[in-house]
Amino acid sequence: MLPQYHDARHAVRDSIIEMVESLANTNKLAMDAIKNNSVSDIEAIRTELKELSPVTEKIDNDIVLIFAKYTPGARDLREMVSYFKVTSALNRIQTYINNYLKKMQIVLMEDNRDMSEFISDSLRINKSTINSFEYVLEMLKTFDDDDKIKKLISKISVENAKTEDIYSILEKEMVQKMSDAEGNPEDYFNLLKYFRKNLKIIDRLENIAERIIFARMGGKL
């Protein structure tokens, strides 16, 4: 295959890495903003998120150009198709982060102590998500090391399982609060929905990890 093709293929992967890094950094800043009850910081983060929207569109266009110019072979075609799926998942992650932060803004502005305590406890989910972002980045940066990327996807699965456990604990604690007739039950149900929305981020990261495995080793997409 032509050297220009290899350059183009690696450029696509580099662009995906940059996008994942941007979303990972956004997620870290979001966790700090929530921890500090900073509604203004959350708003600034949401504004920066909007600026990422054209990035995945450009990546998709670059992939289409590779198809048109170089007609890649089966293995390389598999990688490019996988990246189409990855950019779709990144768009979903961007939407999930924005929606989650929008809801956190509303709750934090209400300045409810019980709600704030639950939100603080829920940040363990965000920590696992940050870890998973790092594992996805490592998978992309060590793409040619089959053993390593298989170990990394296992780590992401562990982090995902942790978040489900954290959510279950929070859910039980909220049910107890509601049974004690403390606060409006609807507020607790809504907060659980927001936490569930946050869980979708790590689900998509695991999905991206599966696409990376497929791109490298094949199997089912």
N, C-alpha and C positions, 0 to 999 in steps of 0.2 A: 504494500500500500504506500502511496505517496507520502513524503514527509509532511506536506501541507495538511494531509488528512490527520496524521497523528497530532500535529499541533492544534488543529481544530478540535479534535476529540478531547485532548487534555485541557483546552481552554474552556470547554463546556463543564468538565468536572471542576475546574478551578472556580468557575462562576457559581456552581452549586455550593461549593465549600464556602465561598464568600457570603452567600445567602444564608446558609445554615449558621455561620458565625454571627451574622447580623441578628438573626432571630434568637440565637443563644444569648447574646449580649442584652437584647431587649428583655428577655425573660429574667435575667439577673437583675437588671435595673428595676423591672416591675416588682420583683420580690422585695427589693430594698424599699421601694416606694410604699408598698403595702405595709411592710413592717414599721415604717416611719409614719404611717397614716397621712401620707402626703398626696392629697388629691391633685394638687397642681403638677406634681411630678408625673403622676399617672396620665394626666391630660397631655403632657409634653411627650411622653412615650407613645401614646396613641397617635399623635401627630406624626412622629417619626416613622411609625409603622406604615402609614399610608404611602410614604415615599418609597417603600420597598416593592409596591405592587408592580411597577414596570419591569422589575428585575427578572422575574420568572417568565414574563412574556418574551423578553429578549433571549433568554436561554432556549425557550421553545423554538423561536425563530432560527436561532443558530443551529439547532438540531435538524430542523427542516432543510436548511441550507446544506448540511452535511449529507443528508439523504440525496438531495438533488445533484450535488457536485461530485460525490465520491462513490455512491452506491456501495456502502460498506458490506463486508461479508457477514456470514451468519453470527459469529461471535460478537463482532463489533456492532452489528445491528441490534442484537439483544441488549447490549449496554445502552445504546441510544434510546431504545424503546423504554428501558427501565428508567432513564432520566426523565422521560416524559411523565412517567408515573410519579417520580420523585417531585418534580415541580408542582404537580397537582396537589400532592400532600403538603408541600411547603405553603401553597396558597391557603389550604385549609387551616394549617397551623397559624398562619398570620391572622385569619379570621377568628379562630378560637381565642387567641391571645387578646385581640381587640375586644371581643364580646365579653370575655371574662373581666378585663380591666374596666370596661364600661360599667358592669354590675358592681365591681368593687368600689368604684367611685361613689356610686349611689349609696351603698351600705356605709361606707366610711363617713360620708357627709351627715348621716343620721346620728353618728356618735353614740351608738348603743354599746355599752360595755360588754354585755353578754355576746353580742355579735362579733365585737372586736376580738374577744378571747377565742372564739371559734375560728375566726379568720387567721389569727396568729398560729393556732394549732395546725391549721390546714396548710401552712407554708412548708410543712414537711413534704407535701406533694410537689410543690414548686422545686424543692431541693432535689428530689429524685428526677424531675424533668430536666433540670440543669445538668445533672450527671449524665442523663441519656443523650442530651445534646452533645456533650463532650465525647461520648462513645461513638455517636454517628459521625462526628468530625474525624475521629481517629480511624474509623472504617474507611472513609473516603480518602484519607491521606496515606493509608497503608493498603490501598486497594489490591495490590498484587500479592499480599500475604494471606493465603486462604485460611490458614490455621488461626491467625490473629483475628480476622474479621468474624470468624465463627465464634470465637471466645467473646468478642465484643457484643455480638447480638445476644448472646446468653446473658451478659450483664444487663443489657437493656430490658430483657424479659424479667429479670429479677427486680429491677427498679419499678417496672410496671406492676408487678405483683405487690410490691410494697405499697404503692399508691392505692391499690384496691383495699388493702388492709387498713390503711390510714382512713380512707373514706368510710369503711365499715365502722370503725371506732367512733368517728365523728357523728355518724348517723345514729348510733346507739346513745351517745351522749345527748344529742338533740332530742331524741324521743323521750329521754328522761326529763329534760327541761320542759318539754311540752306537757308531759304527764303531771309535772309539778305546778302546772298552770302559771308558769313564769313567761310573760311576753305573749305575743301574738303567734299562734302556731303557723300561720301562713308565712311569717317572716323566716321561720326556721326551714320550712319546706323550700322557700325560694333560695335560701343560702345553700342548701344541699344541691339544688339544681345548678347553682353557680359553680360549686365544687366539682360537680359531675362534668360540667363544661370544661373545667380546667384539666380534668383527667383525659379528655380527648386529645390534648396536645401530646402526651406521652404515647397514646395509642398510635397516633400518626407517626411519631418518631420510630416506633417499632416497625410500622409499615414501611417506612423509608429504609430501615435496616434490612428488611426482607428483600426490598428491591435491589439493594446493593449486593446482597448474596446472589440473587438471580443474575444480575449483570455479570458477576464474576464467575459463577459456577453453574448457572442454569437451574433447571428444576421447574416448578410451577410458579407462574407470575400471579 
